[in-house]
Amino acid sequence: MAGDYETHAQEEILHSDEDETELTTPIEVLQKLEEAWLNEKFAPELLPYKGELVDCMLDQLQHMDQNLRRVKPGDFRIIIHKMELDRIQFVLNSYLRIRLEKIERFGAYLLNLEAQEEAENIELMSPEEKLFAQQYVGNIEGYLHDTILQHMPPNMEHFQLASVGSKPNLDSYVFFKVLKDTPSLVVEEGASETRESDIIDLEAGSQHIIRYRPVYRLLQNGTVKLI
């Protein structure tokens, strides 16, 4: 399957961590998508949307399906190819489903956060996800107003779900693997002038379990991955 996948698929251009373009083979795109899926699965917050990876894999899935239709019935390769196709679809569907679950849980918080992130050109949600979040939060706020808030004092009429909605716990612990050497990571800030900050050196290949907050930027730039 891997050979057929590489032979028939065109190379895709993606952006590297240094904002330079590099040619990436479809197999490497799949590996990046699987990494993004696991990062999303284990991260307590919603991570920036990997739109290029998703669009690329959707194109490749369509291309693979077209190739399968040209294979003669009874060819033993059909079973192997379908198994690989199902595996890729599972990863892609699971990635998108996990993101929707987080959007439902933290919808109001995410909309407020994305409004702030727009100034930094960070695409936290896809246009479809953002529309879903707006409709979901709007429906909840409308329901609360119709059933509860209209019977409350006037000062409660302008209630916003973002003020009381759930937020991700950035201090929860995560297990991660280091991909690039990272010296002097501040794990715990000194609480006072007499207490020193906890600082560790991360060696490539090492694995650690610490709070999510100190490592989330390393996760976004590809220095670590969650496992």
Beta strands, then each sheet from edge to edge (+ up, - down):
strand 1: 12-15
strand 2: 21-24
strand 3: 173-178
strand 4: 182-188
strand 5: 198-202
strand 6: 207-211
strand 7: 224-226
sheet 1: 1+ 2-
sheet 2: 6+ 3- 7+
sheet 3: 4+ 5-
end
